[in-house]
């Protein structure tokens, strides 16, 4: 007599796999999918006084919206103040462009710095000492990200270590204005995310078969040409990972504009925080957050597309 179909499923390999991944899936749904879905819903709802009114509208993205408040006398929601949508507000657009610009600069600076370091460790350091070098690279992870950013603020302030050394040695007559600048934010973020870029590039370089490099040089290629035609294309998987790992979080960085920029050079995350908490406009804040995610996704897909074209052109 055959076993019932339902009972047979629960004893199958498919059911075992489902039970195996279910804790992770539930964890991901609760901590990732649920907040994202809530943000998407808030972005198309109406802003109310200390509440979100479940009334659909798209003006949070484009056009002009009105915040609503419940009138105790009539029991109806009445408009209190108007605001521009995320795509219509010139301030939001300016902050989005600034965040994108800073993130691109940080990503370029970080990867350009990380690649030579990873290349040196992979090709020039003895195998017995590579673990020590990787250990030294990960030392910044021992301290909090906030502490590292704050230490940069201490170093580049007018009375900080760098200015004190420059003035004390007579190189400059008065302290340089390094803090509260866009350049200081780029340097701080590049330093903070450097280990995230070095490690994936190093892993990609370690996977390259050294005999391919020797074959290229045996065929008359110079070391530089061998690097361009063999090493770089084969390590692009690590470069892609480094670019995405650095680009995605830096465009939404919140701490560095506050500490290094002194609140004078806000980015899009600071605008989201302002709308969510200070202005009590979670609808607009959610729309700005969703817009930022769309920008990040579009730029990341564009980079992946251009990189694929580059790899095809070098085959």
KOLDREN-577163 format. One record per residue (C-alpha): residue number from 1; chain; x, y, z. Coordinates in steps of 0.05 Angstrom, whole numbers, plus 32768, in hexadecimal, padded with zeros to 4 digits. Each point is the difference from the previous one (the first is absolute). Example, Ala and Ser with C-alpha at 12.3 -4.5 7.8 and 13.67 -1.06 7.14 Angstrom:
2
SITE / 1 / A / 80F6 / 7FA6 / 809C;
SITE / 2 / A / 801B / 8045 / 7FF3;
***
This chain:
315
SITE / 1 / A / 8000 / 8000 / 8000;
SITE / 2 / A / 801D / 8043 / 7FEB;
SITE / 3 / A / 800F / 8036 / 8033;
SITE / 4 / A / 7FD2 / 803E / 7FFE;
SITE / 5 / A / 801D / 8037 / 7FD4;
SITE / 6 / A / 8003 / 8035 / 8038;
SITE / 7 / A / 8023 / 7FD2 / 8031;
SITE / 8 / A / 8032 / 7FEC / 7FCB;
SITE / 9 / A / 8012 / 8048 / 7FF2;
SITE / 10 / A / 8012 / 800E / 8049;
SITE / 11 / A / 8031 / 7FC6 / 7FFE;
SITE / 12 / A / 8020 / 8014 / 7FBE;
SITE / 13 / A / 8042 / 8024 / 7FF4;
SITE / 14 / A / 7FDA / 803E / 7FEB;
SITE / 15 / A / 7FDF / 8005 / 8044;
SITE / 16 / A / 8043 / 7FF5 / 8023;
SITE / 17 / A / 801E / 8039 / 7FD8;
SITE / 18 / A / 7FC4 / 802C / 8010;
SITE / 19 / A / 8008 / 7FF3 / 804A;
SITE / 20 / A / 804B / 800E / 7FFA;
SITE / 21 / A / 7FF8 / 8045 / 7FE1;
SITE / 22 / A / 7FC0 / 8015 / 8024;
SITE / 23 / A / 8023 / 8021 / 803C;
SITE / 24 / A / 802B / 802A / 7FD2;
SITE / 25 / A / 7FC5 / 8010 / 7FD3;
SITE / 26 / A / 7FD5 / 8016 / 803B;
SITE / 27 / A / 803A / 8029 / 801B;
SITE / 28 / A / 8009 / 8022 / 7FBC;
SITE / 29 / A / 7FB6 / 800E / 7FF9;
SITE / 30 / A / 7FF9 / 801E / 8045;
SITE / 31 / A / 803F / 802B / 7FFF;
SITE / 32 / A / 8007 / 8011 / 7FB6;
SITE / 33 / A / 7FC0 / 7FF6 / 7FD8;
SITE / 34 / A / 7FD0 / 801A / 8035;
SITE / 35 / A / 8023 / 8043 / 800B;
SITE / 36 / A / 8009 / 800A / 7FB5;
SITE / 37 / A / 7FB6 / 7FF1 / 7FF4;
SITE / 38 / A / 7FED / 8030 / 8037;
SITE / 39 / A / 802B / 8037 / 7FE1;
SITE / 40 / A / 7FE1 / 7FF4 / 7FBC;
SITE / 41 / A / 7FBA / 8005 / 801D;
SITE / 42 / A / 8010 / 803F / 8028;
SITE / 43 / A / 801B / 8021 / 7FC1;
SITE / 44 / A / 7FBB / 7FFD / 7FDF;
SITE / 45 / A / 7FD7 / 8010 / 803E;
SITE / 46 / A / 7FEA / 8043 / 801A;
SITE / 47 / A / 8026 / 8025 / 8036;
SITE / 48 / A / 7FD8 / 800E / 803F;
SITE / 49 / A / 8010 / 8020 / 8043;
SITE / 50 / A / 8029 / 7FCC / 8025;
SITE / 51 / A / 7FE2 / 7FCA / 7FD4;
SITE / 52 / A / 7FFC / 7FE3 / 7FBB;
SITE / 53 / A / 7FBD / 8003 / 7FDE;
SITE / 54 / A / 7FF5 / 7FC3 / 7FD2;
SITE / 55 / A / 7FE7 / 802A / 7FC6;
SITE / 56 / A / 8024 / 7FF2 / 7FBE;
SITE / 57 / A / 8023 / 803A / 7FDD;
SITE / 58 / A / 803C / 8008 / 7FD1;
SITE / 59 / A / 800E / 8049 / 800F;
SITE / 60 / A / 8034 / 7FEA / 8033;
SITE / 61 / A / 802B / 7FF2 / 7FC4;
SITE / 62 / A / 7FEC / 8037 / 7FCF;
SITE / 63 / A / 7FD3 / 803C / 8006;
SITE / 64 / A / 7FE7 / 8023 / 803F;
SITE / 65 / A / 7FE3 / 7FDD / 803C;
SITE / 66 / A / 7FDB / 8016 / 803F;
SITE / 67 / A / 8009 / 7FE6 / 8046;
SITE / 68 / A / 7FBD / 7FEF / 8021;
SITE / 69 / A / 7FE6 / 8008 / 8046;
SITE / 70 / A / 7FC2 / 7FE5 / 8020;
SITE / 71 / A / 7FCD / 8036 / 8010;
SITE / 72 / A / 7FE1 / 7FEF / 8043;
SITE / 73 / A / 7FC1 / 8028 / 7FF1;
SITE / 74 / A / 7FEF / 7FE1 / 7FBD;
SITE / 75 / A / 8024 / 7FBE / 8006;
SITE / 76 / A / 801F / 800B / 7FBB;
SITE / 77 / A / 8049 / 8008 / 7FEA;
SITE / 78 / A / 8011 / 8046 / 7FEB;
SITE / 79 / A / 8041 / 8018 / 7FDF;
SITE / 80 / A / 8031 / 8025 / 802D;
SITE / 81 / A / 803D / 800F / 7FD5;
SITE / 82 / A / 801A / 7FEF / 7FBA;
SITE / 83 / A / 8042 / 7FE4 / 7FEA;
SITE / 84 / A / 8022 / 7FEC / 7FBE;
SITE / 85 / A / 800A / 7FB7 / 7FEE;
SITE / 86 / A / 8044 / 7FE0 / 8000;
SITE / 87 / A / 800B / 8008 / 7FB5;
SITE / 88 / A / 7FE3 / 8046 / 7FFE;
SITE / 89 / A / 8026 / 801F / 803A;
SITE / 90 / A / 8040 / 8021 / 7FE6;
SITE / 91 / A / 8022 / 7FF8 / 8045;
SITE / 92 / A / 7FF5 / 7FB5 / 7FFE;
SITE / 93 / A / 801A / 7FFC / 7FB9;
SITE / 94 / A / 803E / 8028 / 8013;
SITE / 95 / A / 800E / 7FD3 / 803B;
SITE / 96 / A / 7FF6 / 7FC2 / 7FD5;
SITE / 97 / A / 8032 / 8019 / 7FCD;
SITE / 98 / A / 8031 / 8012 / 8037;
SITE / 99 / A / 7FFA / 7FBC / 8020;
SITE / 100 / A / 800A / 7FDE / 7FBD;
SITE / 101 / A / 803C / 802C / 7FF1;
SITE / 102 / A / 8020 / 7FF3 / 8043;
SITE / 103 / A / 7FF3 / 7FB5 / 7FFC;
SITE / 104 / A / 801F / 7FFC / 7FBA;
SITE / 105 / A / 803E / 8026 / 8018;
SITE / 106 / A / 8007 / 7FD5 / 803E;
SITE / 107 / A / 7FF7 / 7FC0 / 7FD8;
SITE / 108 / A / 8034 / 8014 / 7FCC;
SITE / 109 / A / 8032 / 8017 / 8035;
SITE / 110 / A / 7FF6 / 7FC2 / 802A;
SITE / 111 / A / 8006 / 7FCD / 7FC7;
SITE / 112 / A / 803C / 8025 / 7FE2;
SITE / 113 / A / 8022 / 7FFD / 8043;
SITE / 114 / A / 7FEA / 7FB9 / 8011;
SITE / 115 / A / 8016 / 7FDF / 7FC0;
SITE / 116 / A / 804B / 800D / 8007;
SITE / 117 / A / 7FFE / 7FEA / 8049;
SITE / 118 / A / 7FDB / 7FC0 / 7FEE;
SITE / 119 / A / 802F / 7FF4 / 7FC5;
SITE / 120 / A / 803D / 800A / 802C;
SITE / 121 / A / 7FE8 / 7FCF / 8035;
SITE / 122 / A / 7FEC / 7FCC / 7FCC;
SITE / 123 / A / 803D / 8002 / 7FD2;
SITE / 124 / A / 8039 / 801D / 802A;
SITE / 125 / A / 7FF6 / 7FE8 / 8047;
SITE / 126 / A / 8019 / 7FBB / 8014;
SITE / 127 / A / 7FC8 / 7FCD / 8009;
SITE / 128 / A / 8014 / 7FF6 / 8049;
SITE / 129 / A / 7FF6 / 804A / 800E;
SITE / 130 / A / 7FC0 / 800D / 7FDB;
SITE / 131 / A / 7FD5 / 7FEF / 803D;
SITE / 132 / A / 8026 / 8035 / 8027;
SITE / 133 / A / 7FF2 / 8035 / 7FCB;
SITE / 134 / A / 7FB7 / 7FEE / 7FFD;
SITE / 135 / A / 7FFE / 8004 / 804C;
SITE / 136 / A / 801E / 8046 / 7FFD;
SITE / 137 / A / 7FCE / 8015 / 7FCA;
SITE / 138 / A / 7FC5 / 7FEB / 802C;
SITE / 139 / A / 8018 / 8027 / 803E;
SITE / 140 / A / 7FD2 / 803B / 7FF0;
SITE / 141 / A / 7FC5 / 7FD1 / 800B;
SITE / 142 / A / 8013 / 7FFB / 8049;
SITE / 143 / A / 7FE4 / 8044 / 800F;
SITE / 144 / A / 7FBB / 801D / 7FF3;
SITE / 145 / A / 7FF3 / 8024 / 7FBF;
SITE / 146 / A / 7FE9 / 803D / 8027;
SITE / 147 / A / 8041 / 8002 / 8028;
SITE / 148 / A / 8029 / 7FFC / 7FC0;
SITE / 149 / A / 7FDA / 803A / 7FE1;
SITE / 150 / A / 8005 / 8028 / 803F;
SITE / 151 / A / 804B / 7FF5 / 8003;
SITE / 152 / A / 8006 / 801D / 7FBA;
SITE / 153 / A / 7FDA / 803D / 801A;
SITE / 154 / A / 8034 / 8007 / 8037;
SITE / 155 / A / 803A / 7FF8 / 7FD0;
SITE / 156 / A / 7FEA / 8034 / 7FCC;
SITE / 157 / A / 7FE3 / 8035 / 802E;
SITE / 158 / A / 8023 / 8044 / 8006;
SITE / 159 / A / 8020 / 7FE9 / 8041;
SITE / 160 / A / 8009 / 7FB8 / 7FEA;
SITE / 161 / A / 803E / 7FD6 / 7FF6;
SITE / 162 / A / 800B / 8011 / 7FB7;
SITE / 163 / A / 7FF9 / 804C / 8008;
SITE / 164 / A / 802A / 7FFF / 803F;
SITE / 165 / A / 8038 / 7FDB / 7FDB;
SITE / 166 / A / 7FFC / 802F / 7FC4;
SITE / 167 / A / 8001 / 803F / 802A;
SITE / 168 / A / 8035 / 7FE6 / 8030;
SITE / 169 / A / 802F / 7FED / 7FC7;
SITE / 170 / A / 7FF7 / 8044 / 7FDF;
SITE / 171 / A / 7FE2 / 7FE4 / 7FC0;
SITE / 172 / A / 7FC3 / 802C / 8008;
SITE / 173 / A / 7FF6 / 8040 / 8027;
SITE / 174 / A / 7FB9 / 7FF2 / 8017;
SITE / 175 / A / 7FD4 / 7FC2 / 8005;
SITE / 176 / A / 7FE1 / 7FE6 / 7FC0;
SITE / 177 / A / 7FB5 / 7FFA / 7FF9;
SITE / 178 / A / 7FF9 / 7FB5 / 7FF4;
SITE / 179 / A / 7FC2 / 7FEF / 8029;
SITE / 180 / A / 7FBA / 800F / 7FE7;
SITE / 181 / A / 8014 / 7FF5 / 7FB7;
SITE / 182 / A / 7FEA / 7FCF / 7FCB;
SITE / 183 / A / 8048 / 7FE9 / 7FF6;
SITE / 184 / A / 8005 / 7FED / 804A;
SITE / 185 / A / 7FC0 / 7FD7 / 7FFA;
SITE / 186 / A / 801C / 7FDB / 7FC4;
SITE / 187 / A / 8042 / 7FF0 / 8022;
SITE / 188 / A / 7FDD / 7FE9 / 8040;
SITE / 189 / A / 7FD0 / 7FD3 / 7FDB;
SITE / 190 / A / 8037 / 7FE3 / 7FD4;
SITE / 191 / A / 8029 / 7FEF / 803D;
SITE / 192 / A / 7FC4 / 7FE2 / 8024;
SITE / 193 / A / 7FED / 7FD2 / 7FC6;
SITE / 194 / A / 8047 / 7FEE / 7FE8;
SITE / 195 / A / 8001 / 7FBB / 8021;
SITE / 196 / A / 7FBE / 7FEF / 7FE0;
SITE / 197 / A / 8020 / 800D / 7FBB;
SITE / 198 / A / 8044 / 7FE0 / 800D;
SITE / 199 / A / 7FE6 / 7FBC / 8017;
SITE / 200 / A / 7FD4 / 7FED / 7FC3;
SITE / 201 / A / 8035 / 8018 / 7FCF;
SITE / 202 / A / 8034 / 7FD8 / 8025;
SITE / 203 / A / 7FD4 / 7FC1 / 7FFD;
SITE / 204 / A / 7FF7 / 8009 / 7FB4;
SITE / 205 / A / 804B / 800A / 7FF5;
SITE / 206 / A / 8010 / 7FC2 / 8029;
SITE / 207 / A / 7FD4 / 7FD6 / 7FD2;
SITE / 208 / A / 8027 / 8013 / 7FC1;
SITE / 209 / A / 802B / 7FC8 / 7FE5;
SITE / 210 / A / 8048 / 801A / 8000;
SITE / 211 / A / 8011 / 7FD5 / 7FC3;
SITE / 212 / A / 7FD3 / 802D / 7FD6;
SITE / 213 / A / 802B / 803C / 8012;
SITE / 214 / A / 803F / 7FDA / 7FEF;
SITE / 215 / A / 7FE2 / 7FEA / 7FBE;
SITE / 216 / A / 7FF1 / 8049 / 7FEE;
SITE / 217 / A / 8047 / 8015 / 800D;
SITE / 218 / A / 801C / 7FC4 / 7FDA;
SITE / 219 / A / 7FD8 / 8018 / 7FC4;
SITE / 220 / A / 8024 / 8043 / 8002;
SITE / 221 / A / 7FCF / 802A / 8028;
SITE / 222 / A / 801C / 8032 / 8031;
SITE / 223 / A / 7FEC / 7FFC / 8049;
SITE / 224 / A / 7FD2 / 803C / 7FF7;
SITE / 225 / A / 7FDF / 7FE3 / 7FC3;
SITE / 226 / A / 7FF8 / 7FBE / 8024;
SITE / 227 / A / 7FDF / 8024 / 8039;
SITE / 228 / A / 7FCF / 8024 / 7FD2;
SITE / 229 / A / 7FEE / 7FC3 / 7FD6;
SITE / 230 / A / 8003 / 7FC8 / 8034;
SITE / 231 / A / 8004 / 8016 / 8049;
SITE / 232 / A / 7FCE / 8039 / 7FFE;
SITE / 233 / A / 7FC8 / 7FDB / 7FDA;
SITE / 234 / A / 8008 / 7FC2 / 802B;
SITE / 235 / A / 7FFB / 802A / 8040;
SITE / 236 / A / 7FC4 / 8029 / 7FEA;
SITE / 237 / A / 7FD1 / 7FD5 / 802A;
SITE / 238 / A / 8024 / 801B / 803E;
SITE / 239 / A / 7FFE / 8047 / 7FE5;
SITE / 240 / A / 7FB5 / 7FFA / 7FF3;
SITE / 241 / A / 7FF5 / 7FE7 / 8047;
SITE / 242 / A / 802C / 8038 / 801C;
SITE / 243 / A / 7FDB / 8036 / 7FD8;
SITE / 244 / A / 7FBB / 7FE8 / 8016;
SITE / 245 / A / 8015 / 7FF5 / 8049;
SITE / 246 / A / 801B / 8048 / 8004;
SITE / 247 / A / 7FCE / 8024 / 7FD3;
SITE / 248 / A / 7FBF / 7FE7 / 801E;
SITE / 249 / A / 800C / 8013 / 8049;
SITE / 250 / A / 8025 / 8041 / 7FF3;
SITE / 251 / A / 7FC7 / 8020 / 7FD9;
SITE / 252 / A / 7FD4 / 7FF8 / 803E;
SITE / 253 / A / 8035 / 8011 / 8034;
SITE / 254 / A / 7FE4 / 8028 / 803A;
SITE / 255 / A / 8038 / 8005 / 8033;
SITE / 256 / A / 8038 / 801F / 7FD6;
SITE / 257 / A / 7FD8 / 803E / 7FE8;
SITE / 258 / A / 7FEE / 800E / 8048;
SITE / 259 / A / 8046 / 7FF7 / 801F;
SITE / 260 / A / 802F / 8013 / 7FC8;
SITE / 261 / A / 7FD1 / 802F / 7FDA;
SITE / 262 / A / 7FE7 / 801F / 8041;
SITE / 263 / A / 7FB9 / 7FFD / 7FE6;
SITE / 264 / A / 8013 / 8034 / 7FCB;
SITE / 265 / A / 8006 / 7FCD / 7FC7;
SITE / 266 / A / 7FC3 / 7FD4 / 8008;
SITE / 267 / A / 7FF3 / 7FC3 / 7FD5;
SITE / 268 / A / 7FC0 / 7FDC / 7FEE;
SITE / 269 / A / 8001 / 7FD6 / 8040;
SITE / 270 / A / 8000 / 803F / 802A;
SITE / 271 / A / 7FC2 / 8018 / 7FDA;
SITE / 272 / A / 7FDD / 7FBE / 800C;
SITE / 273 / A / 8010 / 8005 / 804B;
SITE / 274 / A / 7FE6 / 8047 / 8002;
SITE / 275 / A / 7FBE / 7FEE / 7FDF;
SITE / 276 / A / 7FF6 / 7FC0 / 8028;
SITE / 277 / A / 8010 / 801D / 8045;
SITE / 278 / A / 8004 / 804B / 8003;
SITE / 279 / A / 7FCB / 8012 / 7FCD;
SITE / 280 / A / 7FD3 / 7FC4 / 8011;
SITE / 281 / A / 7FF3 / 7FF4 / 7FB6;
SITE / 282 / A / 800B / 7FB5 / 7FF9;
SITE / 283 / A / 7FDC / 7FFF / 7FBD;
SITE / 284 / A / 8031 / 8030 / 7FDF;
SITE / 285 / A / 803B / 7FE0 / 8024;
SITE / 286 / A / 7FEC / 7FBC / 7FE7;
SITE / 287 / A / 7FF8 / 801B / 7FB9;
SITE / 288 / A / 8047 / 801E / 8003;
SITE / 289 / A / 801B / 7FBE / 801B;
SITE / 290 / A / 7FDF / 7FD8 / 7FC8;
SITE / 291 / A / 801B / 8032 / 7FCD;
SITE / 292 / A / 8046 / 7FF8 / 801C;
SITE / 293 / A / 7FFA / 7FB4 / 7FFA;
SITE / 294 / A / 7FEA / 8007 / 7FB8;
SITE / 295 / A / 803B / 802D / 7FF0;
SITE / 296 / A / 8030 / 7FCF / 8021;
SITE / 297 / A / 7FE2 / 7FC6 / 7FDA;
SITE / 298 / A / 8002 / 8024 / 7FBD;
SITE / 299 / A / 8049 / 8015 / 8008;
SITE / 300 / A / 8014 / 7FBA / 8017;
SITE / 301 / A / 7FDE / 7FDF / 7FC5;
SITE / 302 / A / 8021 / 8033 / 7FD1;
SITE / 303 / A / 8044 / 7FF0 / 801D;
SITE / 304 / A / 7FF4 / 7FB5 / 7FF8;
SITE / 305 / A / 7FEA / 800A / 7FB8;
SITE / 306 / A / 803D / 802B / 7FEE;
SITE / 307 / A / 802E / 7FCE / 8023;
SITE / 308 / A / 7FE2 / 7FC6 / 7FD8;
SITE / 309 / A / 800C / 8027 / 7FC0;
SITE / 310 / A / 8048 / 800C / 8016;
SITE / 311 / A / 800C / 7FB6 / 800E;
SITE / 312 / A / 7FE2 / 7FEC / 7FBD;
SITE / 313 / A / 802D / 8033 / 7FDD;
SITE / 314 / A / 803E / 7FE2 / 8020;
SITE / 315 / A / 7FF2 / 7FB8 / 7FEE;
***
